[in-house]
């Protein structure tokens, strides 16, 4: 059972930056997608950014150009650098791991609040 632990959330003013981290409890092998989703109050959970095992990345239109997803060389941790944060980015951010032929895993979530 892979465990995912997120960190790096917090409160920031509009225009500010935060960096989220998601650490997996073990190295992920095979073909997989690892990424970030978010859920604002009263809204559905939505994709923010994902990175595939071949290093291909995909972003939601609303964050493209402001957020960057990356992965460490050990392939156990992914990051989400969030720049120029806006109030509409306020949400709980969740890390998700999808392994082809295996289960999906979710982290516990980390809160991001963007407010003046």
C-alpha positions in Angstrom: 0.0 0.0 0.0 1.6 3.2 -1.2 1.2 6.2 1.2 1.2 9.8 -0.2 2.0 12.7 2.1 1.4 16.2 1.0 3.0 19.3 2.4 3.6 23.0 1.6 0.1 24.4 1.8 -0.7 27.6 3.6 -2.1 31.1 3.3 -0.7 33.7 0.8 -1.8 37.0 -0.7 -2.8 37.3 -4.3 0.2 37.3 -6.5 2.2 35.2 -4.1 3.8 31.7 -4.5 3.7 28.4 -2.8 5.4 25.1 -3.4 3.5 21.8 -2.7 5.3 18.5 -2.2 3.9 15.0 -2.4 6.1 12.2 -1.1 5.4 8.6 -1.9 6.4 6.0 0.7 8.2 3.9 -2.0 9.7 4.3 -5.4 7.1 3.9 -8.1 7.8 1.5 -10.9 6.1 0.8 -14.2 3.8 3.2 -16.1 2.1 5.7 -13.9 0.6 9.1 -13.6 1.1 11.3 -10.6 -0.4 14.6 -10.1 -2.4 17.3 -8.3 -6.1 17.8 -8.0 -8.0 20.4 -6.0 -11.4 20.9 -4.5 -12.8 24.2 -3.6 -15.8 24.4 -1.2 -19.0 23.4 -3.0 -17.2 22.4 -6.1 -16.1 19.2 -7.7 -12.6 17.9 -7.5 -10.6 19.0 -10.6 -7.3 18.2 -12.2 -4.6 20.8 -11.7 -1.5 19.1 -13.2 -0.2 15.7 -13.8 3.2 14.1 -14.8 3.4 10.8 -16.5 6.3 8.3 -16.0 7.7 9.4 -19.4 7.9 12.9 -18.0 5.0 14.2 -20.1 3.0 16.9 -18.3 -0.5 18.2 -18.6 -2.1 21.2 -17.0 -5.5 22.6 -16.4 -6.1 25.6 -18.6 -6.7 27.8 -15.6 -3.2 27.2 -14.2 -1.1 26.9 -17.3 1.8 29.4 -17.3 1.5 29.9 -13.5 2.0 26.4 -12.1 4.8 23.9 -12.8 4.8 20.2 -11.9 8.0 18.4 -11.5 9.5 15.2 -10.0 12.7 14.3 -8.2 15.2 11.9 -9.7 14.3 9.2 -7.2 10.7 9.3 -8.6 9.3 9.3 -5.1 8.3 13.0 -4.8 6.5 15.4 -7.0 6.2 19.1 -6.6 3.8 21.8 -7.7 5.3 25.3 -7.9 2.4 27.8 -7.8 3.2 31.3 -8.8 0.9 34.4 -9.2 -1.7 32.7 -7.0 -5.2 34.1 -7.2 -8.2 33.8 -4.9 -9.8 31.3 -7.2 -6.9 29.0 -6.5 -8.1 28.6 -3.0 -8.9 24.9 -2.4 -7.7 21.7 -0.8 -5.0 20.3 -3.0 -4.7 16.5 -3.2 -1.9 14.3 -4.6 -2.9 11.3 -6.7 -1.0 8.3 -8.0 -2.4 6.1 -10.7 -0.4 3.0 -11.5 -1.4 1.1 -14.7 -2.7 -2.3 -13.7 -2.9 -1.4 -10.0 -4.8 0.8 -7.6 -5.2 4.5 -7.4 -3.8 6.3 -4.3 -4.7 9.7 -2.8 -3.0 11.8 -0.2 -4.8 13.4 2.7 -4.8 16.9 1.1 -3.3 20.2 2.0 -5.1 23.5 2.2 -4.2 26.5 0.1 -5.8 29.9 0.9 -5.3 32.9 -1.3 -6.7 36.0 0.2 -5.8 39.7 0.8 
